[in-house]
Amino acid sequence: MGPFFLVQTEKMLAFFHTAAANVGNFEAIAQEISPGISTRHVVREDLLDRAREAGAVSEAMVAEIAAAIENSIEQTDSVMLCTCSTIGGCADRAKHPQVPILRVDRPMAQAAVALGKRILVAACLESTIAPTEALLRGESDSLDIETLLIEEAWSHWTAGAPEAYWAAIAARIAERIQDFDAVVLAQASMAGAAALLGAHETPVLSSPRLGIGAAIKLVGASR
């Protein structure tokens, strides 16, 4: 019998999306931060559709979505990153014995809290507001949080017009930005609006780059 060789499979950063439109953006950021990193993308748009129809993620849905995240994990994954803020609380509830499950917006929330107590949470889907506010208050119980729902912008995103989407978001935020220590863009898809608000002193935070950076650090630690 010939020698036995142990073949090591390269570990991956896995993404759990609820919008197929986010796949390309997250892949591009991951490759920019860590060129050549192995990635895998899971897309479950039905979960976000149900949350939007209900207006929020019900307690009954939490266990189901957490199980969906857990069951999507494969042996080659080092880290699973949930990219949807609406189901972020479900990602917190999901568990796996070997693979850490992260929510993309937690590093953003931590950065926002470090900037001050007056925080504006901007969102284009109502179902995203409560999970984002709960996340922020979990980081600090002394925050003054206001919310801004920009529902009219969402149709631009679903129509495949991201520039119009970001411009609509930036226009609404610009009306109130001076009253806050930080602005949180609650949905990953909103990240492009931050660059349009760069002339303002108030920092505008988005989740993709911060969340991916944190996940990549864990991937490196697991190798």
Secondary structure, 3 states (H helix, E strand, C coil): CCCCCCCCCCCEEEEEECCHHHHHHHHHHHHHHCCCCCEEEEECHHHHHHHHHHCCCCHHHHHHHHHHHHHCCCCCEEEEEECCCCCHHHHHHCCCCCCCEEECCHHHHHHHHHHCCEEEEEECCHHHHHHHHHHHHHHCCCCEEEEEECHHHHHHHHCCCHHHHHHHHHHHHHCCHHHCCEEEECCHHHCCHHHHCCCCCCCEECCHHHHHHHHHHHHHHHC
